[in-house]
Amino acid sequence: AIKPGEDDDDEEEENKNKKQSYESIFDNAGMNTNKKEIVYLLEPSSGTNPSSIIFFLGGAILGQFPHIAYSSFLTRLSAKTNAAIIAIPYEILNLDHFDIAKRAVKKMKRALIQCEDSRGYAGNIRKYAIGHSLGGKLHSVGIAATGMGDELEGIGLVSFNNFGFGETVRLGREFAKELNVDSSGGAAGFGGGPMPFDAFIDLAEMAVSAVGLEFTPSPLDTDRIIKAKFDEKVLKKIRLFVFDDDNLDSSERFSACFVGNDAEALPTVSYLPGSHLTPVYLRLGVDDLPNEAKDIASQVSGGFQNASFGNEEELNSLVEEVVGWMMGKGPSRTRSGRGSKKVAGLIDAEIVD
């Protein structure tokens, strides 16, 4: 398992952790399938039992590889809270979000039992659920369907997303903007394809709408489920994390389900700089390559040392806000800064002479 160090220097800590890897927990108990169910475990480095457990679900596509896409976020969160992370991957080729959510809850519970039996985790350890984008919806549906909320200390919904199937096509457009793909159809600087990218997305949206496919539960049904199943006790455990430049966030819709509730019975909201992909920060450098390949790669790349996707400063702000929430602190900012300069999603490269 990854064992993050206790040094507060994020970059030094992450470089140390790159030599380690997540541990995969394989458990098919109670599953009518020959396919192995995988859960990724990230443990603190102290060698002692963790002080808490975080059940993590990532967003669409990225949620299938949480140990890669969210490694920087989860590693830093674990280091600062002495928490064990149980990251549950899921496949997105299933429109039944009920099914995905219930399977995820089963994986969480089996992983927890395994950690208690084989690793000595305390039975009364504090538990948190954190989800990004679609992962937030899946956590919400799973909690509503199973009553798991009573067992959780807190529920963190980062960039909560409750789009319909047709709207999810917009995810492609927004992700392309984050990745600096231009409207001509190709990556900026690489020339365009035969059809402008925006036109292709518009055509895809019309095609999906015509077919009439929809997730289960639909966005409206999800609203109804959340409103019916989330009582005051659960709502007090919820923190919504909203980024200033996120066009894919459904947090306002989530909060609207409880209009009329007393202020103390509403989920709290933290507003942060960043965009929908702020929790995703990837860094790859020559040091990550085998020794025999480092010199060759450096020569071929003309002095390339490392490249990164995302905004590390905004990621760190998110980590600090989540840590504060877990420690019982209120939001550091309770008003949106929407319209601020958008810098997340930028791809940087470091060149040395």
Long-range contacts (C-beta under 8 A, 24 or more apart in sequence): 1-41, 1-42, 1-43, 2-42, 2-43, 2-75, 2-78, 3-43, 3-44, 3-45, 3-47, 4-42, 4-44, 4-45, 4-75, 4-76, 4-78, 4-79, 5-45, 5-79, 6-45, 6-46, 6-79, 10-76, 10-312, 10-316, 13-75, 13-76, 13-79, 14-72, 14-75, 14-76, 14-283, 15-287, 17-75, 18-287, 18-288, 22-67, 22-71, 22-87, 25-111, 25-114, 27-107, 27-110, 27-111, 27-114, 29-110, 30-106, 30-110, 31-106, 37-107, 37-110, 38-89, 39-86, 39-87, 39-88, 39-89, 39-107, 39-108, 39-110, 39-111, 40-66, 40-67, 40-85, 40-86, 40-87, 40-88, 40-89, 41-84, 41-85, 41-86, 41-87, 41-111, 41-115, 42-67, 42-74, 42-75, 42-78, 42-84, 42-85, 42-87, 43-78, 43-84, 44-78, 44-79, 44-82, 44-83, 44-84, 45-79, 46-82, 49-119, 49-120, 49-121, 49-122, 49-125, 50-82, 50-83, 50-84, 50-121, 50-125, 51-81, 51-82, 51-83, 51-125, 51-126, 52-81, 52-82, 52-83, 52-84, 52-125, 52-126, 52-127, 52-128, 52-153, 52-326, 53-83, 53-84, 53-85, 53-86, 53-112, 53-115, 53-121, 53-125, 53-126, 53-127, 53-128, 54-78, 54-81, 54-83, 54-84, 54-85, 54-86, 54-127, 54-128, 54-129, 54-130, 55-86, 55-88, 55-108, 55-127, 55-128, 55-129, 55-130, 55-139, 56-85, 56-86, 56-87, 56-88, 56-130, 56-131, 56-135, 57-87, 57-88, 57-90, 57-104, 57-129, 57-130, 57-131, 57-132, 57-134, 57-135, 57-136, 57-138, 57-139, 58-87, 58-89, 58-131, 58-132, 58-133, 58-135, 59-132, 59-133, 59-134, 59-135, 59-159, 59-161, 60-92, 60-133, 60-134, 60-161, 60-168, 60-171, 61-92, 62-132, 62-280, 63-89, 63-90, 63-92, 63-132, 63-133, 63-134, 63-135, 64-89, 64-90, 64-91, 64-92, 65-89, 68-282, 69-280, 69-282, 70-132, 70-279, 70-280, 71-282, 72-281, 72-282, 72-283, 72-310, 72-312, 72-315, 73-279, 73-280, 73-281, 73-315, 73-318, 73-319, 76-315, 76-316, 76-319, 77-319, 77-322, 77-323, 80-319, 80-323, 81-323, 81-326, 83-128, 83-326, 84-115, 84-121, 86-111, 86-112, 86-115, 90-138, 92-134, 95-165, 95-213, 95-214, 95-215, 95-216, 96-215, 96-216, 97-134, 97-137, 97-138, 97-141, 97-215, 97-216, 97-217, 97-222, 98-141, 98-145, 98-216, 98-217, 100-138, 101-138, 101-139, 101-141, 101-142, 101-145, 102-142, 102-145, 102-146, 104-138, 104-139, 104-142, 105-142, 105-145, 105-146, 105-148, 108-148, 126-153, 127-151, 127-152, 127-153, 128-152, 128-153, 128-154, 128-155, 128-156, 128-326, 129-154, 129-155, 129-156, 130-155, 130-156, 130-157, 130-158, 130-322, 131-156, 131-157, 131-158, 131-160, 132-158, 132-159, 132-279, 133-158, 133-159, 133-160, 133-161, 133-248, 133-276, 134-161, 136-160, 136-161, 137-161, 137-162, 137-222, 140-222, 140-225, 140-226, 140-230, 140-254, 141-217, 141-222, 141-225, 143-229, 143-230, 143-234, 144-225, 144-226, 144-228, 144-229, 144-230, 149-230, 149-233, 149-234, 149-237, 150-233, 150-234, 152-237, 153-237, 153-326, 154-237, 154-238, 154-239, 154-325, 154-326, 155-234, 155-237, 155-238, 155-239, 156-238, 156-239, 156-241, 156-322, 156-325, 157-238, 157-239, 157-240, 157-241, 157-251, 157-254, 157-267, 158-241, 158-279, 158-318, 158-322, 159-241, 159-242, 159-243, 159-246, 159-248, 159-249, 159-251, 159-276, 159-278, 159-279, 160-240, 160-249, 160-250, 160-251, 160-254, 161-248, 161-249, 161-250, 162-219, 162-222, 162-223, 162-250, 162-253, 162-254, 163-219, 163-248, 163-250, 164-214, 164-215, 164-218, 164-219, 165-208, 165-213, 165-214, 165-215, 166-205, 166-208, 166-209, 166-213, 166-214, 169-201, 169-204, 169-205, 169-208, 170-201, 170-205, 170-247, 170-248, 171-248, 172-201, 172-204, 173-197, 173-198, 173-201, 174-247, 174-248, 174-276, 175-277, 177-345, 178-275, 178-276, 178-277, 178-344, 178-345, 179-309, 179-345, 179-347, 180-345, 180-346, 180-347, 219-250, 219-253, 223-253, 223-257, 226-254, 226-257, 227-257, 227-258, 230-257, 230-258, 232-261, 232-264, 232-265, 235-261, 235-265, 235-266, 235-267, 236-264, 236-265, 238-267, 238-268, 239-267, 239-268, 239-269, 239-270, 239-325, 239-331, 240-267, 240-268, 240-269, 240-270, 241-269, 241-270, 241-272, 241-318, 241-321, 241-322, 242-269, 242-270, 242-271, 242-272, 242-336, 243-271, 243-272, 243-273, 243-274, 243-275, 243-276, 243-278, 243-314, 243-344, 244-271, 244-272, 244-273, 244-274, 244-275, 244-336, 244-337, 244-338, 244-339, 244-340, 245-273, 245-274, 245-275, 245-338, 245-340, 245-342, 245-344, 246-274, 246-275, 246-276, 247-276, 248-276, 249-276, 268-330, 268-331, 269-331, 269-334, 270-321, 270-325, 270-331, 270-332, 270-333, 270-334, 271-331, 271-333, 271-334, 271-335, 271-336, 271-337, 272-314, 272-317, 272-318, 272-321, 272-333, 273-314, 273-317, 273-337, 273-340, 274-311, 274-314, 274-315, 274-317, 274-318, 274-344, 275-342, 275-344, 275-345, 277-310, 277-344, 277-345, 278-310, 278-311, 278-314, 278-315, 278-318, 278-344, 279-315, 279-318, 280-309, 280-310, 281-308, 281-309, 281-310, 281-311, 281-312, 281-315, 282-308, 282-309, 282-310, 283-307, 283-308, 283-309, 284-308, 285-350, 302-351, 303-351, 303-352, 303-353, 304-349, 304-350, 304-351, 305-350, 305-351, 305-352, 306-349, 306-350, 307-347, 307-348, 307-349, 307-350, 308-347, 308-348, 308-349, 309-345, 309-346, 309-347, 310-344, 310-345, 310-346, 311-343, 311-344, 311-345, 311-346, 314-343, 314-344
